[in-house]
Amino acid sequence: MAVRQCLDEKLASDAKRPGSGAFEPPSNLLLKRLRPSVWLPTIMVAWGIVMTLMGTVNNYAGLLSTRLFLGIAEAGLFPGVAYFLSGVSMRWSQIPLS
């Protein structure tokens, strides 16, 4: 019984990886087409909706499907934040030293 429960929890925690892996390249293309100031809040709203709906899940299949949609929703978050932060520079780094 405990082994089965452990395997179910592991599968549920890994259920978002296929969605994240499959939708990261299209998300990066959308990031290039849209501005990060538009795309990142869209990702965060989608993530919030999926997390809210995860609270209404009543069975294991529903948990797996919401975890898959969570992976789809957050697929572009890390690349988008990395892209956004790469364009930000501190004021002191622009001042010449001499």
C-alpha positions as CSV (number, residue, x, y, z in Angstrom):
1,M,0.0,0.0,0.0
2,A,2.7,2.5,0.9
3,V,4.8,1.7,-2.2
4,R,1.8,2.3,-4.4
5,Q,1.1,5.6,-2.7
6,C,4.7,6.6,-3.1
7,L,4.7,5.8,-6.8
8,D,1.4,7.7,-7.3
9,E,2.9,10.8,-5.6
10,K,6.1,10.5,-7.8
11,L,4.0,10.2,-10.9
12,A,1.9,13.2,-9.9
13,S,4.9,15.3,-9.2
14,D,6.5,14.4,-12.6
15,A,3.3,14.9,-14.6
16,K,4.1,18.5,-15.5
17,R,7.4,17.7,-17.2
18,P,6.0,16.5,-20.5
19,G,3.8,19.6,-20.9
20,S,6.7,21.8,-19.9
21,G,9.1,20.2,-22.3
22,A,6.7,20.2,-25.2
23,F,5.5,23.8,-24.8
24,E,8.8,25.5,-24.0
25,P,9.9,26.1,-27.6
26,P,6.5,27.5,-28.7
27,S,6.5,29.7,-25.6
28,N,9.9,31.0,-26.5
29,L,8.6,31.9,-30.0
30,L,5.7,33.7,-28.5
31,L,8.1,35.6,-26.2
32,K,10.0,36.8,-29.2
33,R,6.8,37.9,-31.0
34,L,5.2,39.5,-27.9
35,R,6.9,41.7,-25.4
36,P,8.0,40.2,-22.0
37,S,5.8,42.8,-20.3
38,V,2.8,41.1,-22.0
39,W,3.9,37.5,-22.1
40,L,5.1,37.0,-18.5
41,P,1.9,38.3,-16.9
42,T,-0.1,36.1,-19.2
43,I,1.8,33.1,-18.1
44,M,1.4,34.0,-14.5
45,V,-2.4,34.5,-14.9
46,A,-2.7,31.1,-16.6
47,W,-0.6,29.5,-13.8
48,G,-2.8,31.1,-11.2
49,I,-6.0,29.7,-12.9
50,V,-4.5,26.2,-13.1
51,M,-3.4,26.3,-9.4
52,T,-6.9,27.5,-8.4
53,L,-8.5,24.8,-10.3
54,M,-6.2,22.2,-8.8
55,G,-7.9,22.9,-5.5
56,T,-11.2,21.5,-7.0
57,V,-9.7,18.2,-8.0
58,N,-11.5,15.1,-6.5
59,N,-9.6,12.2,-8.0
60,Y,-6.2,11.0,-9.2
61,A,-6.8,11.5,-12.9
62,G,-7.9,15.1,-12.3
63,L,-4.7,15.7,-10.3
64,L,-2.6,14.3,-13.2
65,S,-4.4,16.4,-15.8
66,T,-4.1,19.6,-13.8
67,R,-0.4,18.9,-13.2
68,L,0.0,18.5,-17.0
69,F,-1.7,21.8,-17.6
70,L,0.5,23.4,-14.9
71,G,3.5,22.3,-16.8
72,I,2.1,23.8,-20.0
73,A,1.3,27.1,-18.2
74,E,4.7,27.5,-16.7
75,A,6.7,26.3,-19.7
76,G,7.9,29.7,-20.7
77,L,8.3,31.3,-17.3
78,F,12.0,30.5,-16.7
79,P,13.2,31.4,-20.2
80,G,11.0,34.5,-20.2
81,V,12.4,35.7,-16.8
82,A,15.9,35.0,-17.9
83,Y,15.4,36.9,-21.1
84,F,13.8,39.8,-19.2
85,L,16.6,40.0,-16.7
86,S,19.3,39.8,-19.4
87,G,18.0,43.2,-20.7
88,V,18.1,44.8,-17.2
89,S,21.4,46.5,-16.3
90,M,22.2,48.4,-13.1
91,R,23.0,52.1,-13.3
92,W,26.4,51.7,-11.7
93,S,27.4,49.2,-14.4
94,Q,26.9,51.9,-17.0
95,I,29.1,54.6,-15.3
96,P,32.7,54.7,-16.5
97,L,35.3,54.1,-13.8
98,S,37.6,56.9,-14.7
